[in-house]
Amino acid sequence: MFTVYILKSKVKARYYIGYTENLKKRLEYHNDGKVKSTKAYRPWEVIYQETFAEKAEAFNREQQIKYYKGSEAFKKLIENSERWQSG
C-alpha cells in the first residue's frame, strides 16, 4: 500500500506533498531534518492522506495534487481535511 500525503508546517505557512509506503517513518524523516526541502520548516504534521494499492496510482495522485497547489482545488482539499480533523 502507498500513501499520498500532505504535510503542513507548524511554524510557517508551508505545505509538502509526497507519497510513501510507510507514512509514520516518512513523517519522522521530515521532522528529524533528513529531508533537505522540508528541514527549515519543521515540525510538520500530516493533514491529508489517501491510500493506493499501486505505486503508479500514488505517484499520479501526488502529481495531480502538486498541480493543484495554490489553486482553489488545493484550498478545498485542505479545508475539507482540516474540517474533518477538527470535528
The first five atom37 places (N, CA, C, CB, O) and aatype in JSON, in Angstrom:
{
  "aatype": [12, 13, 16, 19, 18, 9, 10, 11, 15, 11, 19, 11, 0, 1, 18, 18, 9, 7, 18, 16, 6, 2, 10, 11, 11, 1, 10, 6, 18, 8, 2, 3, 7, 11, 19, 11, 15, 16, 11, 0, 18, 1, 14, 17, 6, 19, 9, 18, 5, 6, 16, 13, 0, 6, 11, 0, 6, 0, 13, 2, 1, 6, 5, 5, 9, 11, 18, 18, 11, 7, 15, 6, 0, 13, 11, 11, 10, 9, 6, 2, 15, 6, 1, 17, 5, 15, 7],
  "atom_mask": [
    [1, 1, 1, 1, 1],
    [1, 1, 1, 1, 1],
    [1, 1, 1, 1, 1],
    [1, 1, 1, 1, 1],
    [1, 1, 1, 1, 1],
    [1, 1, 1, 1, 1],
    [1, 1, 1, 1, 1],
    [1, 1, 1, 1, 1],
    [1, 1, 1, 1, 1],
    [1, 1, 1, 1, 1],
    [1, 1, 1, 1, 1],
    [1, 1, 1, 1, 1],
    [1, 1, 1, 1, 1],
    [1, 1, 1, 1, 1],
    [1, 1, 1, 1, 1],
    [1, 1, 1, 1, 1],
    [1, 1, 1, 1, 1],
    [1, 1, 1, 0, 1],
    [1, 1, 1, 1, 1],
    [1, 1, 1, 1, 1],
    [1, 1, 1, 1, 1],
    [1, 1, 1, 1, 1],
    [1, 1, 1, 1, 1],
    [1, 1, 1, 1, 1],
    [1, 1, 1, 1, 1],
    [1, 1, 1, 1, 1],
    [1, 1, 1, 1, 1],
    [1, 1, 1, 1, 1],
    [1, 1, 1, 1, 1],
    [1, 1, 1, 1, 1],
    [1, 1, 1, 1, 1],
    [1, 1, 1, 1, 1],
    [1, 1, 1, 0, 1],
    [1, 1, 1, 1, 1],
    [1, 1, 1, 1, 1],
    [1, 1, 1, 1, 1],
    [1, 1, 1, 1, 1],
    [1, 1, 1, 1, 1],
    [1, 1, 1, 1, 1],
    [1, 1, 1, 1, 1],
    [1, 1, 1, 1, 1],
    [1, 1, 1, 1, 1],
    [1, 1, 1, 1, 1],
    [1, 1, 1, 1, 1],
    [1, 1, 1, 1, 1],
    [1, 1, 1, 1, 1],
    [1, 1, 1, 1, 1],
    [1, 1, 1, 1, 1],
    [1, 1, 1, 1, 1],
    [1, 1, 1, 1, 1],
    [1, 1, 1, 1, 1],
    [1, 1, 1, 1, 1],
    [1, 1, 1, 1, 1],
    [1, 1, 1, 1, 1],
    [1, 1, 1, 1, 1],
    [1, 1, 1, 1, 1],
    [1, 1, 1, 1, 1],
    [1, 1, 1, 1, 1],
    [1, 1, 1, 1, 1],
    [1, 1, 1, 1, 1],
    [1, 1, 1, 1, 1],
    [1, 1, 1, 1, 1],
    [1, 1, 1, 1, 1],
    [1, 1, 1, 1, 1],
    [1, 1, 1, 1, 1],
    [1, 1, 1, 1, 1],
    [1, 1, 1, 1, 1],
    [1, 1, 1, 1, 1],
    [1, 1, 1, 1, 1],
    [1, 1, 1, 0, 1],
    [1, 1, 1, 1, 1],
    [1, 1, 1, 1, 1],
    [1, 1, 1, 1, 1],
    [1, 1, 1, 1, 1],
    [1, 1, 1, 1, 1],
    [1, 1, 1, 1, 1],
    [1, 1, 1, 1, 1],
    [1, 1, 1, 1, 1],
    [1, 1, 1, 1, 1],
    [1, 1, 1, 1, 1],
    [1, 1, 1, 1, 1],
    [1, 1, 1, 1, 1],
    [1, 1, 1, 1, 1],
    [1, 1, 1, 1, 1],
    [1, 1, 1, 1, 1],
    [1, 1, 1, 1, 1],
    [1, 1, 1, 0, 1]
  ],
  "atom_positions": [
    [[0.84, -1.18, 0.0], [0.0, 0.0, 0.0], [0.89, 1.25, 0.0], [-0.96, 0.0, 1.23], [1.95, 1.29, 0.63]],
    [[0.43, 2.25, -0.71], [1.15, 3.51, -0.81], [0.23, 4.63, -0.35], [1.66, 3.76, -2.28], [-0.97, 4.64, -0.65]],
    [[0.8, 5.58, 0.37], [0.03, 6.69, 0.89], [0.5, 8.0, 0.28], [0.13, 6.75, 2.42], [1.68, 8.32, 0.32]],
    [[-0.43, 8.74, -0.28], [-0.18, 10.11, -0.72], [-0.54, 10.98, 0.48], [-1.02, 10.5, -2.03], [-1.59, 10.8, 1.1]],
    [[0.33, 11.93, 0.8], [0.11, 12.74, 1.99], [0.41, 14.21, 1.74], [0.97, 12.23, 3.14], [1.17, 14.57, 0.85]],
    [[-0.22, 15.03, 2.57], [0.09, 16.46, 2.6], [0.51, 16.78, 4.02], [-1.14, 17.35, 2.14], [-0.19, 16.47, 4.98]],
    [[1.66, 17.41, 4.13], [2.15, 17.88, 5.42], [1.96, 19.37, 5.5], [3.63, 17.49, 5.63], [2.03, 20.08, 4.5]],
    [[1.73, 19.86, 6.71], [1.65, 21.29, 6.96], [2.68, 21.63, 8.03], [0.2, 21.73, 7.4], [2.76, 20.97, 9.06]],
    [[3.45, 22.67, 7.76], [4.42, 23.13, 8.75], [3.68, 23.75, 9.93], [5.41, 24.14, 8.12], [2.7, 24.47, 9.74]],
    [[4.15, 23.46, 11.13], [3.53, 24.04, 12.32], [4.06, 25.44, 12.61], [3.76, 23.13, 13.52], [3.52, 26.13, 13.48]],
    [[5.11, 25.87, 11.9], [5.71, 27.18, 12.17], [5.6, 28.17, 11.01], [7.15, 27.01, 12.51], [5.7, 29.38, 11.23]],
    [[5.41, 27.7, 9.81], [5.31, 28.57, 8.63], [4.1, 28.12, 7.81], [6.62, 28.52, 7.76], [3.61, 27.0, 7.96]],
    [[3.64, 29.0, 6.96], [2.5, 28.67, 6.08], [3.03, 27.89, 4.87], [1.74, 29.97, 5.62], [3.03, 28.41, 3.75]],
    [[3.48, 26.66, 5.1], [4.06, 25.83, 4.05], [3.4, 24.47, 4.04], [5.58, 25.69, 4.25], [2.96, 23.95, 5.07]],
    [[3.34, 23.89, 2.84], [2.79, 22.54, 2.66], [3.8, 21.72, 1.89], [1.42, 22.58, 1.93], [4.58, 22.25, 1.1]],
    [[3.77, 20.43, 2.12], [4.61, 19.49, 1.38], [3.73, 18.32, 0.95], [5.84, 19.0, 2.24], [2.94, 17.81, 1.74]],
    [[3.88, 17.91, -0.3], [3.08, 16.8, -0.85], [4.03, 15.7, -1.27], [2.21, 17.28, -2.07], [5.04, 15.94, -1.93]],
    [[3.69, 14.47, -0.87], [4.54, 13.34, -1.23], [3.77, 12.04, -1.18], [0.0, 0.0, 0.0], [2.57, 12.02, -0.93]],
    [[4.49, 10.93, -1.42], [3.89, 9.61, -1.25], [4.95, 8.67, -0.69], [3.32, 9.07, -2.6], [6.15, 8.87, -0.88]],
    [[4.49, 7.63, -0.01], [5.39, 6.71, 0.67], [4.71, 5.38, 0.94], [5.9, 7.32, 1.97], [3.49, 5.26, 0.82]],
    [[5.51, 4.39, 1.29], [4.96, 3.1, 1.73], [4.77, 3.08, 3.25], [5.88, 1.95, 1.29], [4.01, 2.26, 3.77]],
    [[5.44, 3.98, 3.97], [5.38, 4.0, 5.42], [5.26, 5.44, 5.9], [6.62, 3.3, 6.05], [6.28, 6.12, 6.07]],
    [[4.05, 5.91, 6.1], [3.82, 7.31, 6.44], [4.43, 7.7, 7.77], [2.34, 7.6, 6.45], [5.02, 8.77, 7.89]],
    [[4.31, 6.85, 8.76], [4.86, 7.17, 10.08], [6.38, 7.39, 10.0], [4.55, 6.04, 11.09], [6.9, 8.36, 10.55]],
    [[7.06, 6.5, 9.33], [8.51, 6.61, 9.18], [8.89, 7.85, 8.35], [9.09, 5.35, 8.53], [9.85, 8.55, 8.66]],
    [[8.13, 8.09, 7.3], [8.42, 9.24, 6.43], [8.23, 10.56, 7.19], [7.51, 9.22, 5.19], [9.02, 11.48, 7.02]],
    [[7.19, 10.65, 8.02], [6.98, 11.85, 8.82], [8.15, 12.05, 9.79], [5.66, 11.76, 9.59], [8.58, 13.18, 10.0]],
    [[8.64, 10.98, 10.36], [9.81, 11.07, 11.24], [11.02, 11.63, 10.49], [10.16, 9.69, 11.84], [11.75, 12.46, 11.02]],
    [[11.23, 11.17, 9.25], [12.33, 11.69, 8.42], [12.19, 13.2, 8.22], [12.36, 10.96, 7.06], [13.15, 13.94, 8.36]],
    [[10.98, 13.63, 7.9], [10.76, 15.06, 7.69], [11.05, 15.83, 8.99], [9.3, 15.33, 7.22], [11.73, 16.85, 8.96]],
    [[10.54, 15.35, 10.1], [10.68, 16.07, 11.36], [12.07, 15.94, 11.98], [9.67, 15.57, 12.34], [12.44, 16.76, 12.83]],
    [[12.84, 14.94, 11.57], [14.22, 14.81, 12.04], [15.2, 15.61, 11.19], [14.63, 13.35, 12.03], [16.4, 15.61, 11.46]],
    [[14.7, 16.3, 10.16], [15.56, 17.12, 9.31], [16.32, 16.34, 8.26], [0.0, 0.0, 0.0], [17.31, 16.85, 7.73]],
    [[15.9, 15.14, 7.94], [16.59, 14.29, 6.97], [16.14, 14.53, 5.54], [16.39, 12.85, 7.33], [16.68, 13.92, 4.61]],
    [[15.16, 15.41, 5.34], [14.68, 15.76, 4.01], [15.06, 17.22, 3.77], [13.12, 15.52, 3.86], [14.53, 18.12, 4.42]],
    [[15.97, 17.44, 2.85], [16.53, 18.78, 2.61], [15.46, 19.84, 2.37], [17.47, 18.73, 1.44], [15.55, 20.95, 2.9]],
    [[14.45, 19.52, 1.56], [13.46, 20.52, 1.18], [12.49, 20.89, 2.29], [12.69, 20.03, 0.0], [11.8, 21.91, 2.19]],
    [[12.42, 20.1, 3.35], [11.48, 20.39, 4.44], [12.17, 20.74, 5.76], [10.56, 19.21, 4.66], [11.51, 21.13, 6.72]],
    [[13.46, 20.6, 5.8], [14.22, 20.77, 7.04], [13.98, 22.12, 7.71], [15.7, 20.62, 6.75], [13.83, 22.18, 8.94]],
    [[13.93, 23.19, 6.95], [13.82, 24.54, 7.52], [12.44, 24.86, 8.07], [14.16, 25.55, 6.47], [12.27, 25.87, 8.75]],
    [[11.46, 24.02, 7.8], [10.08, 24.34, 8.19], [9.51, 23.38, 9.24], [9.19, 24.32, 6.96], [8.3, 23.31, 9.42]],
    [[10.38, 22.65, 9.91], [9.96, 21.7, 10.95], [9.38, 22.43, 12.14], [11.14, 20.83, 11.39], [9.75, 23.58, 12.4]],
    [[8.49, 21.8, 12.87], [7.93, 20.46, 12.7], [6.77, 20.44, 11.72], [7.49, 19.91, 14.04], [6.15, 21.47, 11.43]],
    [[6.48, 19.25, 11.23], [5.41, 19.01, 10.26], [4.33, 18.13, 10.87], [5.97, 18.36, 8.99], [4.59, 17.34, 11.78]],
    [[3.11, 18.28, 10.36], [2.02, 17.4, 10.75], [1.3, 16.94, 9.49], [1.05, 18.1, 11.74], [1.2, 17.69, 8.52]],
    [[0.79, 15.72, 9.52], [0.02, 15.19, 8.4], [-1.37, 15.78, 8.48], [-0.02, 13.61, 8.42], [-2.05, 15.65, 9.51]],
    [[-1.81, 16.42, 7.4], [-3.16, 16.99, 7.4], [-4.07, 16.33, 6.38], [-3.1, 18.48, 7.11], [-5.28, 16.56, 6.37]],
    [[-3.48, 15.48, 5.52], [-4.29, 14.81, 4.5], [-3.56, 13.55, 4.06], [-4.55, 15.76, 3.28], [-2.34, 13.52, 3.96]],
    [[-4.34, 12.49, 3.78], [-3.75, 11.28, 3.25], [-4.78, 10.47, 2.47], [-3.16, 10.43, 4.38], [-5.97, 10.47, 2.77]],
    [[-4.27, 9.77, 1.47], [-5.06, 8.84, 0.65], [-4.2, 7.6, 0.45], [-5.5, 9.49, -0.73], [-2.98, 7.7, 0.35]],
    [[-4.83, 6.44, 0.4], [-4.1, 5.18, 0.23], [-4.41, 4.55, -1.13], [-4.46, 4.2, 1.36], [-5.54, 4.58, -1.6]],
    [[-3.36, 3.99, -1.74], [-3.47, 3.35, -3.04], [-2.76, 2.0, -3.02], [-2.89, 4.25, -4.14], [-1.76, 1.82, -2.33]],
    [[-3.28, 1.07, -3.78], [-2.68, -0.26, -3.86], [-1.41, -0.27, -4.72], [-3.69, -1.25, -4.42], [-0.48, -1.02, -4.46]],
    [[-1.39, 0.57, -5.74], [-0.28, 0.57, -6.7], [0.55, 1.84, -6.59], [-0.81, 0.42, -8.12], [0.01, 2.93, -6.39]],
    [[1.86, 1.69, -6.72], [2.78, 2.82, -6.66], [2.47, 3.85, -7.75], [4.22, 2.34, -6.8], [2.52, 5.05, -7.5]],
    [[2.15, 3.39, -8.94], [1.86, 4.29, -10.06], [0.63, 5.15, -9.77], [1.64, 3.49, -11.35], [0.59, 6.32, -10.13]],
    [[-0.37, 4.57, -9.12], [-1.57, 5.33, -8.75], [-1.21, 6.44, -7.76], [-2.65, 4.39, -8.14], [-1.66, 7.58, -7.89]],
    [[-0.4, 6.08, -6.77], [0.01, 7.06, -5.76], [0.82, 8.18, -6.4], [0.83, 6.38, -4.64], [0.61, 9.35, -6.09]],
    [[1.75, 7.82, -7.28], [2.56, 8.82, -7.96], [1.69, 9.77, -8.78], [3.59, 8.15, -8.86], [1.87, 10.98, -8.74]],
    [[0.75, 9.22, -9.52], [-0.14, 10.05, -10.35], [-0.98, 10.99, -9.48], [-1.06, 9.16, -11.2], [-1.17, 12.15, -9.84]],
    [[-1.48, 10.5, -8.36], [-2.28, 11.35, -7.46], [-1.41, 12.43, -6.84], [-2.96, 10.5, -6.36], [-1.85, 13.57, -6.7]],
    [[-0.18, 12.09, -6.45], [0.74, 13.09, -5.91], [0.96, 14.21, -6.93], [2.1, 12.43, -5.54], [0.91, 15.39, -6.58]],
    [[1.18, 13.84, -8.18], [1.4, 14.83, -9.23], [0.16, 15.69, -9.44], [1.78, 14.15, -10.54], [0.27, 16.9, -9.67]],
    [[-1.0, 15.08, -9.37], [-2.25, 15.83, -9.51], [-2.4, 16.86, -8.4], [-3.46, 14.87, -9.51], [-2.75, 18.01, -8.66]],
    [[-2.14, 16.46, -7.17], [-2.26, 17.39, -6.03], [-1.21, 18.49, -6.14], [-2.11, 16.63, -4.69], [-1.5, 19.65, -5.84]],
    [[0.0, 18.15, -6.57], [1.03, 19.17, -6.76], [0.61, 20.18, -7.83], [2.38, 18.51, -7.15], [0.89, 21.38, -7.71]],
    [[-0.06, 19.7, -8.84], [-0.57, 20.58, -9.9], [-1.63, 21.53, -9.32], [-1.16, 19.75, -11.07], [-1.71, 22.69, -9.72]],
    [[-2.43, 21.02, -8.39], [-3.46, 21.83, -7.73], [-2.89, 22.92, -6.83], [-4.37, 20.93, -6.92], [-3.54, 23.95, -6.6]],
    [[-1.68, 22.71, -6.3], [-1.12, 23.56, -5.25], [-1.26, 25.04, -5.61], [0.35, 23.21, -5.0], [-0.85, 25.47, -6.68]],
    [[-1.85, 25.79, -4.69], [-2.07, 27.22, -4.89], [-3.4, 27.54, -5.55], [0.0, 0.0, 0.0], [-3.78, 28.71, -5.62]],
    [[-4.11, 26.53, -6.02], [-5.38, 26.76, -6.7], [-6.55, 26.56, -5.75], [-5.52, 25.84, -7.91], [-6.37, 26.16, -4.6]],
    [[-7.73, 26.83, -6.23], [-8.95, 26.61, -5.44], [-9.11, 25.13, -5.1], [-10.18, 27.12, -6.21], [-9.56, 24.81, -4.0]],
    [[-8.75, 24.24, -6.01], [-8.88, 22.8, -5.75], [-8.02, 22.4, -4.56], [-8.49, 21.99, -6.99], [-8.45, 21.6, -3.72]],
    [[-6.81, 22.94, -4.47], [-5.92, 22.63, -3.35], [-6.49, 23.2, -2.05], [-4.51, 23.19, -3.61], [-6.5, 22.52, -1.03]],
    [[-6.97, 24.43, -2.11], [-7.56, 25.06, -0.92], [-8.75, 24.28, -0.4], [-7.97, 26.5, -1.23], [-8.91, 24.11, 0.81]],
    [[-9.59, 23.79, -1.3], [-10.75, 22.99, -0.9], [-10.31, 21.67, -0.28], [-11.66, 22.72, -2.11], [-10.89, 21.23, 0.72]],
    [[-9.31, 21.04, -0.85], [-8.79, 19.79, -0.31], [-8.29, 20.0, 1.12], [-7.67, 19.24, -1.2], [-8.57, 19.19, 2.0]],
    [[-7.55, 21.07, 1.34], [-7.02, 21.39, 2.66], [-8.14, 21.75, 3.63], [-6.01, 22.55, 2.57], [-8.16, 21.25, 4.76]],
    [[-9.06, 22.6, 3.21], [-10.18, 23.0, 4.08], [-11.02, 21.8, 4.5], [-11.08, 24.03, 3.36], [-11.36, 21.66, 5.68]],
    [[-11.34, 20.93, 3.56], [-12.13, 19.74, 3.87], [-11.37, 18.83, 4.83], [-12.49, 18.99, 2.59], [-11.97, 18.25, 5.74]],
    [[-10.09, 18.7, 4.63], [-9.27, 17.87, 5.5], [-9.22, 18.43, 6.92], [-7.85, 17.74, 4.93], [-9.36, 17.69, 7.89]],
    [[-9.02, 19.74, 7.03], [-8.92, 20.37, 8.35], [-10.27, 20.34, 9.07], [-8.42, 21.83, 8.21], [-10.31, 20.18, 10.29]],
    [[-11.34, 20.48, 8.34], [-12.68, 20.38, 8.94], [-12.92, 18.97, 9.47], [-13.78, 20.75, 7.92], [-13.47, 18.79, 10.55]],
    [[-12.5, 17.98, 8.68], [-12.68, 16.58, 9.07], [-11.87, 16.27, 10.33], [-12.26, 15.64, 7.91], [-12.36, 15.57, 11.22]],
    [[-10.65, 16.79, 10.42], [-9.79, 16.52, 11.56], [-10.29, 17.2, 12.83], [-8.38, 16.96, 11.27], [-10.11, 16.67, 13.93]],
    [[-10.91, 18.37, 12.7], [-11.32, 19.12, 13.89], [-12.68, 18.69, 14.43], [-11.35, 20.58, 13.57], [-13.05, 19.06, 15.54]],
    [[-13.42, 17.93, 13.67], [-14.71, 17.63, 14.24], [-15.44, 16.57, 13.6], [0.0, 0.0, 0.0], [-16.56, 16.25, 14.02]]
  ]
}
